[in-house]
Amino acid sequence: MFAPLLVPSHLQDRPFTTAEAEAAGLSRQVLNSNRRFRRLFRGVWVCADVLITFDLKLRAARLALPADAVVSHTSALALL
């Protein structure tokens, strides 16, 4: 019998990168094959039980985009 997968507490309620997951002991294979995770963007994940809101999706997108990317148009309006 397999031991249950323990997700580190600092990754349970926010988007995280593949690199963060690997540093916490979760392999790419676990992320890709486990229903406990949902891929939001390339290289960005969230636990499947986390409610996906506009704010969370924006935080996830910022992890996937270059550091100099900015929010504009409809997304910027929604932030206001």
N, C-alpha and C positions, 0 to 999 in steps of 0.2 A: 504494500500500500504506500502511496506517495504522501509525503508531508504536505500540508496546505501551503500555498504560496503566500509568504508574508511580504506585503508591500511596505517599504519603509514609510514611516509617518510623514516625513517631509515631502513625499511625492503623492500623498493620498488625496489632496484637495486642490491641486493646481496643475496646470500644464507643465510638462517637463520634456527635456530633449533626450534623445537616445543616449547621448554621452552622460547625462545625469543619471539615467537609469543604469547604465553599465557601471558607473562609479558606485552605485548603490547595490550592485550585485545582481541586477536583472539583465539578462542577455537579450540580444536582438531577437533570437529565436523565441524566447519567452514572450516578448512584446508582440511579436507577429502571430503567435499561435494560441495565445491565451485570451479568453473572452473577458478577462478582467481589465483589459486595456483597449482603448479606442484611439486610433490614429487620427489626429485633427489635421495635420499638415505633414509634409515630408520631414521626418526626423523629430516630430513633436507629438507627444502622447498625453493622454489623461486617463485616469482610472474610469472604467465604464460606468460606475455609479455616480459620478460627478455630474451635476446638472450643467448643461451647456448653455451659458448665457452669452449675450453680446460681449460683455466685459471679459469673460473667460476666453472667448474665441479671439478677441483682440490681443489679450496677453499671449495666447498661443501663437498668433501670427507674428508678433514681435520677436518671438524666439526663432522663428523660421526666416525672418527677413534680415537684411544687412542692418548694421547699427545706425546707418544714416537714413534709413527709411522713415517716412512720416505718414501720419494719418491724414487723409484729405477727403473732400467731397462729402458723401452721405455718411460715411463712418465718422468723420470729424464732427459733423452736425449732431449725430447721435451721442457723441461724447459730451457735447455741451449740455 
